[in-house]
Amino acid sequence: MQFSKSIGVTDPTSAELRSVMEACALFSSSRWRRSHSLIIETDSLLATKWLQCPANSPHYFGDFVNKIISKGSDFEWNIAFVSREGNEAAHRLANQGIGRTTDLLCFN
């Protein structure tokens, strides 16, 4: 599944965490949540570390990190760090989201 949305102006880590939350929300409402696991690939090492060990997230991201983990408690999921070079599709979707007026959601 791929998606792209405009989220306005924000820092890269916030944008990545919002993307992870959106992925969890989409997967949670899908028919696959009971039969498949969700693998999230991100080029944000900070987001990966914080979601794998929430105690390491700074206090200003702590509530949001915990909200993501709570959203993902309904199904099996994992987050993996993938360098930007190895994740060209996600980078392209992020760039396309800048100024996007309608959301994009694709199922492959």
Phi, psi and omega per residue, in radians:
M1 nan 2.443 3.067
Q2 -2.279 2.550 3.078
F3 -2.572 2.780 3.103
S4 -2.631 2.354 -3.140
K5 -2.474 2.693 2.983
S6 -1.532 2.237 -3.140
I7 -2.085 0.148 3.130
G8 1.439 -2.851 -3.092
V9 -1.545 2.194 3.109
T10 -2.777 2.989 3.112
D11 -1.382 2.753 -3.071
P12 -1.019 -0.681 -3.110
T13 -1.191 -0.721 3.072
S14 -1.074 -0.736 3.124
A15 -1.074 -0.734 -3.129
E16 -1.168 -0.746 3.107
L17 -1.113 -0.680 3.094
R18 -1.124 -0.635 3.095
S19 -1.140 -0.721 3.117
V20 -1.114 -0.725 3.107
M21 -1.088 -0.737 3.120
E22 -1.110 -0.739 3.115
A23 -1.062 -0.762 3.122
C24 -1.124 -0.714 3.135
A25 -1.134 -0.773 3.124
L26 -1.102 -0.789 -3.118
F27 -1.180 -0.680 -3.133
S28 -1.045 -0.569 -3.121
S29 -1.638 0.103 -3.122
S30 -1.632 2.853 3.095
R31 -1.272 -0.261 -3.070
W32 -1.422 -0.236 -3.025
R33 -1.053 -0.452 -3.125
R34 -1.578 -0.367 -3.051
S35 -1.986 -0.209 -3.094
H36 -2.312 2.865 3.014
S37 -1.883 2.696 -3.131
L38 -1.713 2.243 3.046
I39 -2.002 2.070 3.129
I40 -1.827 2.201 3.087
E41 -1.889 2.283 -3.119
T42 -2.408 2.631 3.062
D43 -1.697 0.226 3.091
S44 -1.734 1.835 3.123
L45 -1.120 -0.653 3.120
L46 -1.089 -0.863 -3.137
A47 -1.035 -0.723 3.124
T48 -1.061 -0.866 -3.122
K49 -1.092 -0.763 -3.095
W50 -1.174 -0.643 -3.139
L51 -1.336 -0.444 3.063
Q52 -1.401 -0.492 3.125
C53 -2.515 1.469 -3.043
P54 -0.988 -0.477 3.141
A55 -1.086 -0.375 -3.138
N56 -1.501 -0.114 -3.131
S57 -1.360 2.527 3.104
P58 -1.138 2.705 -3.038
H59 -0.995 -0.587 -3.101
Y60 -1.294 -0.219 3.021
F61 -1.900 -0.180 -3.033
G62 -0.975 -0.823 -3.124
D63 -1.086 -0.731 -3.110
F64 -1.209 -0.710 3.090
V65 -1.049 -0.789 3.122
N66 -1.139 -0.587 3.096
K67 -1.152 -0.691 3.096
I68 -1.111 -0.809 -3.133
I69 -1.085 -0.694 3.098
S70 -1.118 -0.737 3.124
K71 -1.076 -0.626 -3.133
G72 -1.472 0.032 -3.096
S73 -1.305 -0.187 -3.140
D74 -1.406 -0.239 -3.029
F75 -2.652 2.944 3.117
E76 -1.464 2.279 3.132
W77 -2.646 2.815 3.140
N78 -2.573 2.581 3.068
I79 -2.028 2.391 -3.099
A80 -2.288 2.411 3.059
F81 -1.403 2.259 3.058
V82 -2.305 2.213 -3.117
S83 -1.036 2.693 -3.120
R84 -0.955 -0.667 3.136
E85 -1.090 -0.526 -3.133
G86 -1.580 -0.007 -3.058
N87 -2.325 0.896 -3.079
E88 -1.069 -0.622 -3.120
A89 -1.097 -0.761 3.131
A90 -1.152 -0.704 3.124
H91 -1.104 -0.736 3.116
R92 -1.109 -0.770 3.118
L93 -1.099 -0.685 3.118
A94 -1.096 -0.782 3.127
N95 -1.134 -0.649 3.117
Q96 -1.191 -0.425 -3.136
G97 -1.262 -0.333 3.132
I98 -1.120 2.071 3.128
G99 1.346 0.115 -3.131
R100 -1.105 2.363 3.122
T101 -1.765 -0.305 3.069
T102 -2.278 2.570 3.138
D103 -1.287 2.654 3.100
L104 -2.055 2.283 3.081
L105 -2.451 2.088 -3.107
C106 -2.184 2.416 3.032
F107 -1.954 2.154 -3.124
N108 -1.770 nan nan
